[in-house]
Amino acid sequence: MLDLTIRPAMLDDLPAITAIYSHAVLTGTATFELDPPDLSEMMRRFEALKAGNSPYLVAILGAQIAGYAYAGSYRPRPAYRFTVEDSIYLAPESQQRGVGTALLRELIVQSEMRGYRQMIAVIGDSANAGSIALHARAGFHMVGTHPDVGFKFGRWLDSVLMQRALGKGASDFPKD
């Protein structure tokens, strides 16, 4: 059994979050960013998400931040206000240990509590089998693939779109 805790992220968590994301930028294709943002940029992003009532979570494994997740606005136009896009990043040593599953599960709960109705996963690289499987296990279905839309590490990358209803989904009208 993992000694795992999921809790809201705090400002003090941002150095660890920045390190996790920097590693993902520099070594992986989950994000199409090419240069890792510094701590001040990560703080700006964190504050913007918190100001928008977006859930932002960290996973604590033992005494270390093992990963983080947030659900941010899918698109800025008002008609998209009930749809969020999830982001999940794990420290390399925390992968394949159930941390991503726990983060995504709680992110879904927190997003539903805030009244969101749809969650979109935009997965960098169609070869990212781990993220695709994680989202499928959480009830996301495949929407489509944008082939060859990103260029990183000297190669073209696909972007995979998956979607999941939250709460009542589109079965009735949301309350503004």
Secondary structure, 3 states (H helix, E strand, C coil): CCCEEEEECCHHHHHHHHHHHHHHHHHCCCCCCCCCCCHHHHHHHHHHHHHCCCCEEEEEECCEEEEEEEEEECCCCHHHCCEEEEEEEECHHHCCCCHHHHHHHHHHHHHHHCCCCEEEEEEECCCCHHHHHHHHHCCCEEEEEEEEEEEECCEEEEEEEEEEECCCCCCCCCCC
